[in-house]
Amino acid sequence: MPDTEQATSTGTHPLDPLTAEEISTARKVLVDAGKVGENTRFPQVLPVEPDKADLRDYRDGDDFDRQVILTLLDLATGEAAEAVVSVGRAELVSFTALTTGEHPYGQPQYLFEEYALAEQIVKADPQWQAAMERRGITDTSLAFAAPLAPGAFGRADEVGRRVIRSLTFMRNFVGDNPWAHPVEGLIVHIDLTEQRVIRVEDAGDVPVPSAEGNFDAEHVGPARTSLKPIEITQPEGPSFTVDGSHVQWENWKLRVGFNAKEGLVLNNVTFRDGDEDRSVLHRASVPEMVVPYGDTSSTRFWISYFDAGEYLLGKNANSLTLGCDCLGVIHYFDAFVADDHGHPVKIPQVICMHEEDYGILWKHTELGKKPEVRRSRRLVISYFATVGNYDYGFFWYFYLDGTIEMEAKATGIVFAGASIPGEVNPHAPEVAPGVIAPVHQHLFCARLDVAIDGPDNTVEEAEVVRIPTGEANPHGNAFTFRRTPLETERAGRRKADTSVGRSWYVTNPGRRNQVGQPTAYQLIPQPGPTLMAQPGSSVASRAEFATEHLWVTRFDPAERFPAGDYPNQHVGDGIGKWTEADRGIDDTDIVLWHVFGPTHIPRPEDWPVMPVDYSGFLFKPHGFLDRNPALDLPDGASGSAGEGGSCCSSPG
């Protein structure tokens, strides 16, 4: 985490990210109200989303009431509360105790200082020390006690307590990669409030792998010299303009937001059609992800990390670096989050924005005429977060033809255990001699608060349909398509099906295109498996959102996070509970929740650091526009076209 920084507010719009001044003001209001003591910490500080009606009425320069929602935790007692503060009025709006000791439980997100505390508790414990000595490890100064969210399993000594688990990894030397040296079978269960070990489990006598897994230049050796430079230049500068959080690029306009939980947020996304900026999305983000493991061992069966809800993706975001994370002519956005004590912390260059060439957008060669070809490019808005051993990149792409793409990039270090070299494990393949990596999933959930030409939208499920050979298909070649409206929330729980090309259209029944159809955008999934855990399992209850590829809900401002506001040690909350009401979702303000991501069976090529695993989806205009919106692109629109400025030439 970068150094704490005090700075003045620069927020000028209700959708701007929180400023340092606003975070400081919110904390001061709570201090003045007597709500902050020596042991008070702030696991989570987020902006309150502005009311949609207020946003519709807002005009640049209007006053607005910025509100902040803060989670407070008393380290001494474990008591937690949630406060809402108006920073404009410097006023405490509400203060509500969180019933973490009662069913269905739940705990605030982890503090950074709790990671160090957990390791301190582990290393001081005689049982842990004895377990290490039994393995022949007497010098534990280089041990790393990893702090890991415990899940929720109803154990009497954990229920209602603030618990964390710890697995141990070793280093061969200072700076060594500890993930390469797992101490298999040793688990420490910790009560963070009482600062004590609940119990220690010590199973098995698998040797600690000794081979190093370092991948930095110092240990890998000389870099290859065969790659020639690629230079990306824009001598006239980028095509986008930035005013605070507002971005305009070609026909696109949007506002870039950021918060400690979701990380990057996109607001008020519009596409210009003639003289009209037409609404596409009110808000888009990836507010949750779960990483469930498929291992049956006592060491790992309980692992199912909620990287937003338990750890905070935005708070763990990286400062990005030109030439490494981003190439080209870059615009960076800084962001402020709150540290454990509620003070503002600046993460510089947390969001990267740039343009990329993206090959051919459209092309045709007519007999006897010169080819007509236009190159594509895209606007890229991205950030990266590191949570423990894994690194996640979230990339939003905007294309000249009106398409939006979301791509998640998973990289970092696979979570390792130890085994007898060559021993077959159906749940954890061997990735290096004596090093196993369990099968697991990375299931992201995107939240698309859609607004296709306005707030009242409908979702239709589309499939291609085979027609049996007969009167309707005399030659056997015919097929057709079918679109079925999803009218209620229960009907809006859907799985993707590649065998019939299943996708979903978000339409506006109140607006028609030139061929008389409702204007629409199409959500095109790139489906993988949904949650592999069995119904009735702990993780299936806690991550119910991951059991479907699509959920459609009626908009409710309280429903922001698909696993609930506090999934840490919660037995189950969120979207499954909300949709039991089976509210109507036809021609109204709706939200799409789309689940995607890789199911990972680790391989040796993933070790010691994993090449990026890509997943995502497309959100594409389908009858939103009356024709191809990129007809007016100039020849050679992306990059140098050579002499004459054209990428086309007459046939010789």
C-alpha positions as CSV (number, residue, x, y, z in Angstrom):
1,M,0.0,0.0,0.0
2,P,1.4,3.4,-0.9
3,D,2.1,6.0,1.7
4,T,-0.8,7.9,3.4
5,E,-1.4,11.2,1.6
6,Q,-3.5,14.1,2.7
7,A,-4.9,16.1,-0.2
8,T,-7.7,18.5,-1.1
9,S,-10.9,17.3,-2.7
10,T,-11.0,17.4,-6.5
11,G,-14.4,15.7,-6.9
12,T,-16.7,17.9,-9.0
13,H,-19.4,15.3,-10.1
14,P,-21.5,12.9,-8.0
15,L,-19.9,9.9,-9.9
16,D,-16.3,10.9,-9.2
17,P,-14.3,8.6,-7.0
18,L,-13.8,9.6,-3.4
19,T,-11.2,12.2,-2.8
20,A,-8.7,12.3,0.1
21,E,-10.6,15.2,1.6
22,E,-13.9,13.4,1.5
23,I,-12.4,10.3,3.2
24,S,-10.8,12.5,5.9
25,T,-14.0,14.4,6.5
26,A,-16.0,11.2,6.8
27,R,-13.6,10.0,9.5
28,K,-13.6,13.3,11.3
29,V,-17.4,13.3,11.5
30,L,-17.2,9.9,13.2
31,V,-14.5,11.0,15.5
32,D,-16.5,14.1,16.5
33,A,-19.5,11.9,17.1
34,G,-17.6,9.8,19.5
35,K,-17.7,6.7,17.3
36,V,-13.9,6.2,16.9
37,G,-11.7,5.0,19.7
38,E,-8.1,3.7,20.1
39,N,-9.1,0.2,18.8
40,T,-11.4,1.3,16.0
41,R,-10.4,0.3,12.5
42,F,-12.0,0.8,9.1
43,P,-12.2,-2.4,7.1
44,Q,-14.2,-0.8,4.3
45,V,-14.9,2.8,3.1
46,L,-17.0,3.3,0.0
47,P,-19.0,6.0,-1.8
48,V,-22.7,5.8,-1.5
49,E,-24.1,5.5,-5.0
50,P,-26.0,8.6,-6.0
51,D,-29.8,8.2,-6.5
52,K,-30.6,7.8,-10.2
53,A,-33.3,10.4,-10.1
54,D,-30.9,12.9,-8.6
55,L,-28.4,12.1,-11.4
56,R,-31.0,12.6,-14.1
57,D,-31.7,16.1,-12.7
58,Y,-28.0,16.9,-12.1
59,R,-26.4,19.6,-14.2
60,D,-22.7,20.4,-14.2
61,G,-21.9,22.8,-11.3
62,D,-24.9,21.9,-9.2
63,D,-24.3,21.2,-5.5
64,F,-24.6,17.6,-4.5
65,D,-24.6,15.7,-1.3
66,R,-21.7,13.2,-1.3
67,Q,-22.3,10.4,1.1
68,V,-19.8,7.8,2.3
69,I,-20.5,4.4,3.9
70,L,-17.9,3.3,6.4
71,T,-17.5,-0.1,8.2
72,L,-16.1,0.2,11.7
73,L,-14.5,-2.7,13.6
74,D,-13.4,-2.6,17.3
75,L,-10.3,-4.8,17.5
76,A,-10.7,-5.3,21.2
77,T,-14.3,-6.6,21.2
78,G,-14.9,-7.7,17.6
79,E,-18.0,-5.5,17.5
80,A,-18.7,-3.9,14.1
81,A,-21.0,-1.2,12.7
82,E,-21.8,0.6,9.5
83,A,-22.0,4.3,9.3
84,V,-23.3,6.6,6.6
85,V,-21.8,10.1,6.6
86,S,-22.7,13.2,4.5
87,V,-19.3,14.8,3.8
88,G,-20.9,17.9,2.2
89,R,-22.9,18.6,5.4
90,A,-20.2,17.0,7.7
91,E,-23.1,15.1,9.3
92,L,-23.6,11.5,10.6
93,V,-26.6,10.2,8.7
94,S,-26.9,6.8,10.3
95,F,-25.0,4.4,12.5
96,T,-26.0,0.7,12.6
97,A,-24.5,-2.2,14.5
98,L,-23.7,-5.3,12.5
99,T,-25.0,-8.5,14.1
100,T,-21.9,-10.6,13.3
101,G,-22.5,-12.9,16.3
102,E,-26.0,-13.9,15.1
103,H,-27.1,-16.2,12.3
104,P,-26.4,-15.8,9.3
105,Y,-23.2,-14.1,10.7
106,G,-20.7,-12.5,8.4
107,Q,-17.6,-10.4,9.2
108,P,-16.1,-7.1,7.9
109,Q,-13.4,-7.4,5.3
110,Y,-9.8,-8.1,6.5
111,L,-7.5,-5.4,7.6
112,F,-3.9,-5.3,6.3
113,E,-2.7,-5.1,9.8
114,E,-4.5,-8.4,10.6
115,Y,-2.2,-10.2,8.1
116,A,0.8,-9.3,10.1
117,L,-1.0,-10.1,13.4
118,A,-2.0,-13.5,12.2
119,E,1.6,-14.4,11.3
120,Q,2.8,-13.1,14.7
121,I,0.2,-15.3,16.5
122,V,1.2,-18.4,14.4
123,K,4.9,-18.1,15.0
124,A,4.4,-17.6,18.8
125,D,2.3,-20.7,19.2
126,P,4.1,-23.7,20.8
127,Q,2.0,-26.2,18.8
128,W,3.0,-24.7,15.5
129,Q,6.6,-24.6,16.7
130,A,6.4,-28.3,17.6
131,A,4.9,-29.1,14.2
132,M,7.8,-27.4,12.4
133,E,10.4,-29.1,14.6
134,R,8.8,-32.4,13.9
135,R,9.5,-31.7,10.2
136,G,13.1,-30.9,11.0
137,I,12.7,-27.1,10.7
138,T,14.2,-25.4,13.7
139,D,14.9,-22.0,12.2
140,T,11.5,-20.5,11.4
141,S,12.7,-17.0,10.9
142,L,12.1,-17.4,7.1
143,A,8.7,-19.0,7.5
144,F,5.7,-17.3,5.9
145,A,2.3,-17.8,7.6
146,A,-0.2,-17.0,4.9
147,P,-3.5,-15.3,6.2
148,L,-6.5,-17.0,4.5
149,A,-10.2,-16.4,4.7
150,P,-11.8,-19.4,6.5
151,G,-15.2,-19.9,4.8
152,A,-18.2,-20.8,7.0
153,F,-18.6,-24.4,8.3
154,G,-20.6,-23.9,11.5
155,R,-17.8,-25.0,13.8
156,A,-18.7,-24.1,17.4
157,D,-15.3,-22.5,18.2
158,E,-15.6,-20.3,15.0
159,V,-19.2,-19.2,14.7
160,G,-19.7,-15.5,15.4
161,R,-16.0,-15.0,15.9
162,R,-13.5,-13.1,13.7
163,V,-11.4,-16.0,12.4
164,I,-8.6,-16.5,9.9
165,R,-6.7,-19.6,8.9
166,S,-3.0,-19.9,8.2
167,L,-1.0,-22.3,6.0
168,T,2.7,-22.2,6.3
169,F,5.3,-21.8,3.5
170,M,9.1,-21.6,3.8
171,R,11.8,-19.5,2.3
172,N,15.3,-20.8,1.5
173,F,16.7,-17.2,1.9
174,V,15.5,-13.7,2.3
175,G,13.6,-12.7,-0.9
176,D,12.9,-16.4,-1.9
177,N,9.5,-17.3,-3.3
178,P,7.7,-18.9,-0.3
179,W,4.9,-20.4,-2.4
180,A,7.4,-22.9,-3.8
181,H,7.9,-24.5,-0.3
182,P,4.6,-25.4,1.2
183,V,4.5,-27.1,4.6
184,E,1.8,-29.6,3.8
185,G,-0.8,-30.6,6.3
186,L,-0.2,-27.9,8.8
187,I,-3.1,-25.5,9.5
188,V,-3.5,-22.9,12.2
189,H,-6.9,-21.6,13.1
190,I,-6.8,-18.1,14.7
191,D,-9.2,-15.9,16.6
192,L,-8.2,-12.4,15.6
193,T,-10.2,-10.6,18.3
194,E,-8.7,-12.7,21.2
195,Q,-5.4,-12.9,19.4
196,R,-5.0,-16.5,20.1
197,V,-4.8,-19.9,18.3
198,I,-8.0,-21.8,18.4
199,R,-6.4,-25.0,17.3
200,V,-3.7,-26.5,15.2
201,E,-4.1,-29.3,12.7
202,D,-1.0,-31.3,11.8
203,A,-1.5,-34.1,9.4
204,G,1.0,-36.0,7.2
205,D,4.7,-36.1,6.9
206,V,5.2,-34.9,3.3
207,P,8.7,-33.3,2.9
208,V,8.8,-29.6,2.2
209,P,9.8,-29.1,-1.5
210,S,13.3,-27.6,-1.6
211,A,13.5,-26.6,-5.3
212,E,13.2,-22.9,-5.8
213,G,10.4,-21.2,-7.7
214,N,11.9,-17.8,-8.3
215,F,11.1,-16.1,-11.6
216,D,12.8,-12.6,-11.4
217,A,15.6,-11.7,-13.8
218,E,18.2,-12.3,-11.1
219,H,17.3,-15.9,-10.8
220,V,16.2,-16.8,-14.3
221,G,19.4,-15.6,-15.9
222,P,20.1,-13.5,-19.0
223,A,17.1,-12.4,-21.0
224,R,16.8,-13.5,-24.6
225,T,18.0,-11.0,-27.2
226,S,16.0,-12.1,-30.2
227,L,13.0,-9.9,-29.7
228,K,13.2,-6.7,-31.7
229,P,11.6,-3.4,-30.4
230,I,8.0,-2.6,-31.1
231,E,7.4,1.1,-30.9
232,I,3.9,2.5,-30.4
233,T,3.7,6.2,-31.2
234,Q,0.9,8.7,-31.7
235,P,2.7,11.8,-32.9
236,E,-0.5,13.9,-32.7
237,G,-1.5,12.5,-29.3
238,P,-4.4,10.2,-28.4
239,S,-7.9,10.6,-29.8
240,F,-9.6,10.7,-26.4
241,T,-10.1,13.7,-24.2
242,V,-10.3,13.7,-20.4
243,D,-12.0,16.2,-18.1
244,G,-11.7,15.0,-14.5
245,S,-13.4,11.6,-14.6
246,H,-15.2,12.2,-17.8
247,V,-13.8,10.6,-21.0
248,Q,-14.8,11.1,-24.6
249,W,-13.4,8.9,-27.3
250,E,-14.9,8.9,-30.8
251,N,-18.6,8.2,-30.3
252,W,-18.2,7.0,-26.7
253,K,-18.7,9.1,-23.5
254,L,-18.4,7.8,-20.0
255,R,-17.2,8.5,-16.5
256,V,-14.4,6.6,-14.9
257,G,-14.9,5.6,-11.2
258,F,-13.0,3.6,-8.7
259,N,-13.6,2.4,-5.2
260,A,-11.9,0.1,-2.6
261,K,-14.1,-2.9,-3.1
262,E,-15.0,-3.1,-6.8
263,G,-11.9,-1.3,-8.2
264,L,-12.7,0.2,-11.6
265,V,-16.3,1.3,-12.2
266,L,-17.7,2.8,-15.5
267,N,-20.6,5.2,-15.3
268,N,-23.0,6.9,-17.7
269,V,-21.8,5.1,-20.8
270,T,-23.3,6.5,-24.0
271,F,-22.7,6.1,-27.8
272,R,-23.2,9.0,-30.1
273,D,-25.6,8.3,-33.0
274,G,-25.8,11.4,-35.3
275,D,-26.6,14.3,-33.0
276,E,-27.7,12.1,-30.1
277,D,-25.7,10.6,-27.2
278,R,-27.6,7.4,-26.6
279,S,-27.5,5.6,-23.3
280,V,-26.0,2.1,-23.1
281,L,-25.0,1.5,-19.5
282,H,-25.8,3.4,-16.3
283,R,-23.0,1.6,-14.4
284,A,-20.7,-1.4,-15.0
285,S,-18.2,-3.1,-12.7
286,V,-17.0,-6.5,-11.5
287,P,-18.1,-6.3,-7.9
288,E,-17.3,-9.9,-6.8
289,M,-15.4,-13.0,-7.7
290,V,-15.0,-16.3,-5.9
291,V,-12.1,-18.8,-6.1
292,P,-13.3,-22.2,-4.9
293,Y,-11.0,-25.1,-4.6
294,G,-11.8,-28.7,-5.5
295,D,-9.4,-30.4,-3.1
296,T,-10.7,-32.8,-0.4
297,S,-7.7,-32.5,1.9
298,S,-8.0,-30.9,5.3
299,T,-5.4,-28.4,4.2
300,R,-7.6,-26.9,1.4
301,F,-11.2,-28.2,1.3
302,W,-12.4,-25.0,3.0
303,I,-10.8,-22.6,0.5
304,S,-13.2,-20.3,-1.4
305,Y,-11.9,-16.8,-1.5
306,F,-14.1,-13.9,-2.2
307,D,-11.5,-11.4,-3.4
308,A,-13.8,-8.4,-3.4
309,G,-16.0,-9.2,-0.4
310,E,-13.3,-10.5,1.9
311,Y,-10.1,-8.8,0.8
312,L,-11.2,-5.7,-1.3
313,L,-10.0,-5.7,-4.9
314,G,-9.6,-1.9,-5.2
315,K,-7.7,-1.6,-1.9
316,N,-5.3,-4.2,-3.3
317,A,-4.9,-2.5,-6.7
318,N,-1.5,-1.9,-8.2
319,S,0.2,1.4,-9.3
320,L,0.7,0.8,-13.0
321,T,3.9,1.4,-14.9
322,L,4.5,2.6,-18.5
323,G,6.2,0.0,-20.6
324,C,5.2,-2.9,-18.3
325,D,1.5,-2.7,-17.5
326,C,0.6,-0.3,-20.3
327,L,2.0,0.6,-23.7
328,G,1.5,3.6,-25.9
329,V,0.3,7.1,-25.1
330,I,-1.3,6.6,-21.7
331,H,-3.6,8.6,-19.5
332,Y,-3.5,7.5,-15.9
333,F,-6.1,8.0,-13.2
334,D,-5.1,8.1,-9.5
335,A,-7.4,7.0,-6.8
336,F,-7.8,7.3,-3.0
337,V,-8.8,4.5,-0.7
338,A,-8.9,4.4,3.1
339,D,-6.2,2.6,5.1
340,D,-7.0,0.5,8.2
341,H,-7.3,3.6,10.4
342,G,-9.7,5.4,8.0
343,H,-7.1,7.8,6.6
344,P,-6.9,8.5,2.8
345,V,-4.2,6.7,0.9
346,K,-3.3,7.6,-2.7
347,I,-2.8,4.8,-5.2
348,P,-1.1,6.6,-8.1
349,Q,-1.7,5.5,-11.6
350,V,-4.2,2.9,-10.5
351,I,-6.2,3.0,-13.8
352,C,-4.5,3.0,-17.2
353,M,-6.3,4.3,-20.4
354,H,-4.9,4.1,-23.9
355,E,-5.8,3.3,-27.5
356,E,-4.8,0.1,-29.3
357,D,-4.8,-0.9,-32.9
358,Y,-7.0,-3.9,-33.3
359,G,-6.6,-5.2,-36.9
360,I,-9.3,-5.1,-39.5
361,L,-12.6,-3.6,-38.6
362,W,-14.2,-4.1,-42.0
363,K,-13.0,-4.9,-45.6
364,H,-14.4,-5.8,-49.0
365,T,-12.7,-6.3,-52.4
366,E,-15.1,-5.9,-55.3
367,L,-14.1,-7.4,-58.6
368,G,-12.3,-4.7,-60.7
369,K,-12.2,-2.2,-57.9
370,K,-9.6,-1.3,-55.3
371,P,-10.1,-3.0,-51.8
372,E,-12.0,-1.0,-49.2
373,V,-10.6,-1.7,-45.8
374,R,-10.7,0.2,-42.5
375,R,-8.7,-0.6,-39.5
376,S,-10.1,-1.1,-36.0
377,R,-8.9,0.3,-32.8
378,R,-10.2,0.2,-29.3
379,L,-10.1,2.3,-26.1
380,V,-8.7,0.3,-23.2
381,I,-9.4,1.1,-19.6
382,S,-7.9,-1.2,-17.1
383,Y,-6.5,-1.9,-13.6
384,F,-4.7,-4.8,-11.8
385,A,-5.1,-6.1,-8.3
386,T,-2.9,-8.5,-6.4
387,V,-4.6,-10.6,-3.7
388,G,-2.1,-13.0,-2.1
389,N,-0.6,-15.3,-4.7
390,Y,-2.9,-14.3,-7.6
391,D,-2.9,-11.1,-9.8
392,Y,-6.0,-10.1,-11.6
393,G,-6.3,-7.6,-14.5
394,F,-9.7,-6.1,-15.4
395,F,-9.8,-4.7,-18.9
396,W,-12.8,-2.9,-20.5
397,Y,-12.5,-2.4,-24.2
398,F,-14.6,0.1,-26.3
399,Y,-14.7,-0.4,-30.1
400,L,-15.5,1.9,-32.9
401,D,-18.5,-0.3,-34.0
402,G,-20.3,0.2,-30.7
403,T,-19.1,-3.0,-29.0
404,I,-18.0,-3.2,-25.4
405,E,-15.8,-6.1,-24.2
406,M,-14.9,-7.1,-20.7
407,E,-11.7,-9.2,-20.3
408,A,-10.4,-10.6,-17.0
409,K,-6.7,-11.6,-16.9
410,A,-5.7,-14.1,-14.2
411,T,-2.0,-14.5,-13.6
412,G,0.4,-14.7,-10.6
413,I,1.3,-17.9,-8.7
414,V,-0.9,-21.0,-8.4
415,F,-1.7,-21.9,-4.8
416,A,0.7,-24.8,-4.1
417,G,0.8,-27.8,-1.8
418,A,3.3,-30.6,-1.3
419,S,3.2,-34.3,-2.2
420,I,5.5,-37.2,-2.7
421,P,7.0,-36.7,-6.1
422,G,5.1,-38.8,-8.7
423,E,2.2,-39.5,-6.5
424,V,-1.1,-39.2,-8.4
425,N,-3.7,-36.9,-6.8
426,P,-7.1,-36.6,-8.6
427,H,-7.7,-33.1,-7.1
428,A,-4.2,-31.6,-7.4
429,P,-1.9,-32.3,-10.3
430,E,1.8,-32.1,-9.8
431,V,3.3,-28.9,-11.4
432,A,6.9,-29.4,-10.3
433,P,8.6,-32.3,-8.5
434,G,6.8,-32.6,-5.1
435,V,4.7,-29.5,-5.7
436,I,1.0,-29.8,-6.4
437,A,-1.6,-27.2,-7.3
438,P,-5.3,-28.0,-6.6
439,V,-8.0,-27.8,-9.2
440,H,-10.0,-24.6,-8.7
441,Q,-12.1,-21.9,-10.4
442,H,-12.0,-18.2,-10.8
443,L,-15.6,-17.1,-11.2
444,F,-16.1,-13.4,-11.8
445,C,-19.4,-11.7,-11.6
446,A,-20.0,-8.5,-13.7
447,R,-22.8,-6.2,-12.8
448,L,-24.3,-4.4,-15.7
449,D,-26.8,-1.8,-14.7
450,V,-28.1,-1.5,-18.3
451,A,-29.8,1.5,-19.8
452,I,-30.5,0.9,-23.4
453,D,-31.9,4.2,-24.7
454,G,-33.2,4.8,-21.1
455,P,-33.9,3.0,-17.9
456,D,-36.8,0.7,-18.9
457,N,-35.4,-2.4,-20.5
458,T,-36.4,-6.0,-21.2
459,V,-34.2,-9.1,-21.6
460,E,-34.8,-11.8,-24.2
461,E,-33.0,-15.1,-24.4
462,A,-31.9,-15.9,-28.0
463,E,-31.1,-19.3,-29.4
464,V,-30.6,-20.8,-32.9
465,V,-33.0,-23.6,-33.6
466,R,-32.7,-26.7,-35.8
467,I,-35.7,-27.6,-38.0
468,P,-36.4,-31.2,-38.6
469,T,-36.4,-32.3,-42.2
470,G,-40.0,-32.1,-43.5
471,E,-42.5,-29.7,-44.9
472,A,-40.9,-26.8,-43.0
473,N,-37.4,-27.9,-44.1
474,P,-37.7,-29.9,-47.3
475,H,-33.9,-29.9,-48.0
476,G,-32.7,-30.4,-44.5
477,N,-30.5,-27.3,-44.6
478,A,-32.8,-24.8,-42.8
479,F,-32.5,-23.5,-39.3
480,T,-33.9,-20.4,-37.5
481,F,-33.7,-18.5,-34.3
482,R,-35.9,-17.9,-31.3
483,R,-36.1,-15.1,-28.8
484,T,-37.9,-15.6,-25.5
485,P,-38.6,-12.8,-23.1
486,L,-37.5,-13.3,-19.5
487,E,-40.3,-11.8,-17.5
488,T,-39.5,-12.5,-13.8
489,E,-36.4,-12.8,-11.7
490,R,-36.7,-16.6,-11.4
491,A,-37.0,-16.9,-15.2
492,G,-33.9,-14.7,-15.4
493,R,-31.6,-17.3,-13.8
494,R,-30.0,-18.8,-16.8
495,K,-27.1,-20.9,-18.0
496,A,-25.2,-20.4,-21.2
497,D,-25.4,-23.1,-23.9
498,T,-22.9,-23.1,-26.7
499,S,-24.8,-25.9,-28.5
500,V,-27.6,-23.5,-29.4
501,G,-25.5,-20.3,-29.4
502,R,-27.4,-18.9,-26.4
503,S,-27.1,-15.2,-25.7
504,W,-29.2,-12.5,-24.2
505,Y,-30.7,-9.3,-25.8
506,V,-31.3,-6.2,-23.7
507,T,-34.0,-4.3,-25.5
508,N,-35.9,-1.0,-25.1
509,P,-39.5,-1.7,-26.0
510,G,-40.2,2.0,-26.1
511,R,-37.8,2.7,-29.0
512,R,-37.6,1.2,-32.5
513,N,-34.9,1.1,-35.1
514,Q,-35.5,1.7,-38.8
515,V,-36.7,-1.9,-39.4
516,G,-39.3,-1.6,-36.7
517,Q,-37.6,-3.7,-34.0
518,P,-36.8,-2.6,-30.4
519,T,-33.3,-1.2,-30.0
520,A,-31.1,-3.7,-28.3
521,Y,-27.6,-4.7,-27.1
522,Q,-26.6,-8.4,-27.1
523,L,-24.7,-10.0,-24.2
524,I,-22.5,-12.7,-25.8
525,P,-21.0,-15.1,-23.2
526,Q,-17.8,-17.0,-23.5
527,P,-19.0,-19.7,-21.1
528,G,-17.1,-22.1,-19.0
529,P,-18.4,-24.2,-16.1
530,T,-20.4,-22.6,-13.4
531,L,-19.7,-23.5,-9.7
532,M,-18.5,-27.1,-9.6
533,A,-19.2,-27.6,-5.9
534,Q,-22.2,-29.6,-5.0
535,P,-25.6,-28.1,-4.0
536,G,-25.8,-27.9,-0.3
537,S,-22.1,-27.4,0.2
538,S,-20.9,-24.4,2.1
539,V,-19.5,-22.6,-0.9
540,A,-22.6,-23.2,-3.0
541,S,-24.6,-21.4,-0.3
542,R,-22.1,-18.6,0.1
543,A,-21.4,-18.2,-3.7
544,E,-24.9,-18.9,-5.0
545,F,-24.3,-16.2,-7.7
546,A,-21.7,-18.5,-9.3
547,T,-24.3,-21.3,-9.9
548,E,-25.7,-19.5,-13.0
549,H,-24.2,-17.7,-15.9
550,L,-26.9,-15.0,-15.9
551,W,-29.1,-13.4,-13.3
552,V,-31.5,-10.6,-14.1
553,T,-32.9,-8.5,-11.2
554,R,-35.1,-5.5,-10.9
555,F,-32.9,-2.6,-9.9
556,D,-32.6,-2.0,-6.1
557,P,-29.9,0.4,-4.9
558,A,-29.2,-1.9,-1.9
559,E,-28.3,-4.8,-4.2
560,R,-24.7,-4.0,-5.2
561,F,-22.7,-7.1,-4.4
562,P,-23.9,-10.5,-5.6
563,A,-22.6,-12.4,-2.5
564,G,-24.0,-9.8,-0.1
565,D,-22.2,-6.9,1.6
566,Y,-20.2,-9.1,4.0
567,P,-19.5,-12.6,2.6
568,N,-16.6,-13.2,5.0
569,Q,-17.7,-16.0,7.3
570,H,-21.4,-15.5,6.2
571,V,-23.4,-18.7,5.6
572,G,-25.0,-17.2,2.4
573,D,-26.4,-14.0,1.2
574,G,-27.0,-12.1,-2.0
575,I,-28.5,-12.6,-5.4
576,G,-30.1,-16.0,-4.6
577,K,-32.0,-14.5,-1.7
578,W,-33.0,-11.4,-3.7
579,T,-34.5,-13.3,-6.6
580,E,-36.7,-15.4,-4.3
581,A,-39.1,-12.4,-4.5
582,D,-39.5,-13.1,-8.2
583,R,-40.0,-9.5,-9.1
584,G,-41.1,-8.6,-12.6
585,I,-38.2,-7.6,-14.9
586,D,-40.1,-6.7,-18.1
587,D,-39.9,-3.2,-19.4
588,T,-38.4,-1.8,-16.2
589,D,-35.1,-0.7,-14.6
590,I,-33.1,-3.9,-14.5
591,V,-29.6,-5.2,-13.7
592,L,-27.7,-8.1,-15.5
593,W,-25.3,-10.1,-13.4
594,H,-23.0,-12.2,-15.7
595,V,-20.7,-14.9,-14.3
596,F,-17.7,-16.0,-16.3
597,G,-14.1,-17.2,-15.7
598,P,-11.7,-20.1,-16.0
599,T,-11.9,-23.5,-14.4
600,H,-8.2,-24.2,-13.8
601,I,-6.6,-27.6,-13.9
602,P,-3.0,-26.5,-13.2
603,R,-0.2,-27.6,-15.5
604,P,3.6,-27.5,-15.3
605,E,3.7,-24.5,-17.7
606,D,1.8,-22.6,-15.0
607,W,4.9,-22.9,-12.7
608,P,6.5,-20.9,-11.1
609,V,4.5,-18.0,-12.4
610,M,1.4,-18.4,-14.5
611,P,0.9,-17.0,-18.0
612,V,-2.3,-15.0,-18.3
613,D,-5.5,-16.9,-18.4
614,Y,-8.2,-14.9,-20.3
615,S,-11.9,-14.8,-19.9
616,G,-14.7,-12.4,-20.5
617,F,-17.7,-11.4,-22.6
618,L,-19.0,-9.0,-25.3
619,F,-21.8,-6.5,-25.1
620,K,-22.6,-5.7,-28.7
621,P,-25.2,-3.5,-30.5
622,H,-27.9,-5.6,-32.2
623,G,-30.4,-3.3,-33.8
624,F,-29.3,-0.4,-31.5
625,L,-28.0,1.4,-34.6
626,D,-29.5,1.5,-38.1
627,R,-26.3,0.6,-39.9
628,N,-22.6,0.1,-39.4
629,P,-21.5,3.2,-37.4
630,A,-17.9,2.9,-38.7
631,L,-18.5,3.6,-42.4
632,D,-16.9,7.1,-42.1
633,L,-13.5,5.9,-40.8
634,P,-10.7,7.3,-42.9
635,D,-8.4,5.0,-44.9
636,G,-5.5,3.9,-42.7
637,A,-7.4,5.0,-39.6
638,S,-5.0,3.2,-37.3
639,G,-1.3,3.7,-37.6
640,S,0.8,4.7,-40.6
641,A,-0.7,4.0,-44.0
642,G,2.5,4.7,-45.9
643,E,2.9,7.1,-48.9
644,G,-0.3,8.8,-49.8
645,G,-2.0,8.1,-46.5
646,S,-4.0,5.2,-47.8
647,C,-3.9,1.5,-46.9
648,C,-5.6,0.6,-50.1
649,S,-4.3,0.5,-53.7
650,S,-5.8,-0.2,-57.1
651,P,-5.3,-3.8,-58.4
652,G,-2.3,-4.0,-60.7
